[in-house]
Amino acid sequence: MIPELGHFALILALVLSLVQAVVPLVGARRNSLALMAVGRPAAQGQFLFILVSYLCLTWAFVSSDFSLQLAASNSHSATPIFYKITGVWGNHEGSLLLWAMSLALWTVAVTVFSRHLPEAFLARVLGVLGWVSAGFISFMLVTSNPFDRLLPAVADGRDLNPLLQDPGMIIHPPLLYMGYVGFSVAFAFAIAALLSGRMDAAWARWSRPWTTVAWVFLTAGIAVGSGWAYYELGWGGWWFWDPVENASFMPWLLGTALMHSLAVTEKRGAFRSWTVLLAIGAFSLSLLGTFLVRSGVITSVHAFATDPKRGLYILALLVVVIGFSLLLYAVRAPKLAGGGSFGFVSRETTLLGNNVLLTVASASVLLGTLYPLFLDALGLGKISVGPPYFEAVFVPLMTPVVVLMMFGPFLRWKDDDLAAALRKVAPAFIASVAIGIGVAFAVDHLTWRTALGLALAAWVGLASLQLLHGRLRERAGASIASRLRAITASWWGMWFAHLGVGVFITGVTLVGSLDQHLDVRMQPGQHAELAGYSFTFRGAVEADGPNYDAERGIVDVARDGRAIATLTPEKRLYWAQGMPMTEAAIDIGPFRDVYVSLGEQLEDGAWIVSLYYKPFISWVWLGCLLMGLGGLFAVADRRYRRLAARDAAVGAGQRMPAPV
């Protein structure tokens, strides 16, 4: 009866989500503290029941209850226990339950860490989140029930997709969903601000930490996903402009613009219209990504093969969310006029320029992703939009973003002198151009993209060092340690995030310009040369896995006669699905990866072996790590806790009864 218990808990969660969606909003409308107070326990109760439902589903997988259709389709008695647990979200229905639990977790976090908010504003935030939860839980119960029974039960399951039986898939979906769903909090804050008519700097300050945390989760999720694609798919690539990859990248772009727009709204009272639209857009693109993955309209190794009719529900939810949000925005738009004024040469202008460029970049990715679908739907033929389009459009848009990103911090808020600012940055900018061109000439495969990428990376690095040096000079008489401690966490967050972009650009540029690839037929004892490395194939041996058989190759890697590593790529055959899988072997270094994968087995013990040399590819993920670290620094700024305490004190004073 455990699956039935999970189903019943999900129904109770839907009831509580409707209570959370309706009662607090009515209370805020009527200014009733009693009704507004219902939001917190309803949200916490909803999370409790969704957690119970999720644990019941997990138990069915762990105990190999193959009378449950989902377990029978996505598990096997021989599947390792950790892949049984993660197999819960390796399918359409289970991943929806993870989506709903992530949203409930975010909502509970709002109830716990936002006690300083005015009761009416918090009630509106919880009400909006309640409507989103109700939409997704009802979707599960009506079209995608994870607790459907399979009677009679099968003797064993079909096993989890072998592509998903990987450590990367253990952590990638939860991180990605926490990022996707986290933008619902920013969306809820924006809608609550529109409903209340309170569009001052306070709501931006309240929303900013939540948006930053969601962005950190999404950054980490995308980075782990690209890492999984790099080593698990056996292609040696790290980003393919796959439609599902684009689905997570688009809200990341708008989320990046939203964080910067919130900073301007908080500090200067400007960009209020931009901030609201970006909050609506980031969450709408998160919902669009959910639709693309689950609708069946695209083909991808990342997508869930499911009934397209289910996608109609999410599409309808997307239309309702966007339609209601934009209608409310249109009604409240006159109140968004005004705000802090600023000159053409100011930090606000650079941030506005970057917001526009990031939005256009997101729109260009959206166009490239959806255009083939529109043509197909209209019966105009099938086309494929691949990396050439995205790279041709994306590079020209992001180049000025990087330039403005590092120029902006040298400018003052409100107004500045252009000539003085240019004198500050001219040495670093000229040096970065010289470095980019000089290093590009020094490499074997000179292209304008190589020179541009290296120049941009050098610009970010040199400008970051100049900013840090200028910050340290502000307290010239103090020790270095005290000067470093005096710098605020939010400034360090900006610095690390921007530095991470430079490191990321370095990795992308060099691996795109200098990587080498060789497919070669190798017999035991045969050698191959690539990028100065010698590869010796020692043959392949049989290996047994928990739910697969494998042929494990043995490849010795040497350079200049010195042994570097022994790599053991595998060719696996999973029992339940009879599906062959390639497991690459990688020797990871700080400045290069040596990557080997097995292809087809030939006669006389020979194999097709794929050899890759990937220079600086680790810097791609190092850059993402630095970006995420920057976000964590920004959230940890003590200023937010101090202002939250002040808001709580003010709110408490406002709620106190007048003295008799």
Secondary structure by P-SEA (a helix, b strand, c coil): caaaaaaaaaaaaaaaaaaaacaaaaaaaacccccccaaaaaaaaaaaaaaaaaaaaaaaaaacccccccccccccccccaaaaaacccccaaaaaaaaaaaaaaaaaaaaaaaccccaaaaaaaaaaaaaaaaaaaaaaaccccccccccccccccccccccccccccccaaaaaaaaaaaaaaaaaaaaaaaaaccccaaaaaaaaaaaaaaaaaaaaaaaaaaaaaaccccccccccccaaaaaaaaaaaaaaaaaaaaaaaaacccaaaaaaaaaaaaaaaaaaaaaaaccccccccccccccaaaaaaaaaaaaaaaaaaaaaaaaaccccccccccccccaaaaaaaaaaaaaaaaaaaaaaacaaaaaaaaccbbbbbcaaaaaaaccccaaaaaaaaaaaaacccccccaaaaaaacaaaaaaaaaaaaaaaaacccccaaaaaaaaaaaaaaaaaaaaaaaaaaccccccaaaaaaaccaaaaaaaaaaaaaaaaaaaaaaaacbbbbbbbbbcccbbbbcccbbbbbcbbbbbbccccccbbbbbbbbccccccbbbbbbbcccccccbbbbbbbbbccccbbbbbbbcccccccccbbbbbbbcaaaaaaaaaaaaaaaaaaaaacaaaaaaaaaaaaaaaaaaccccc
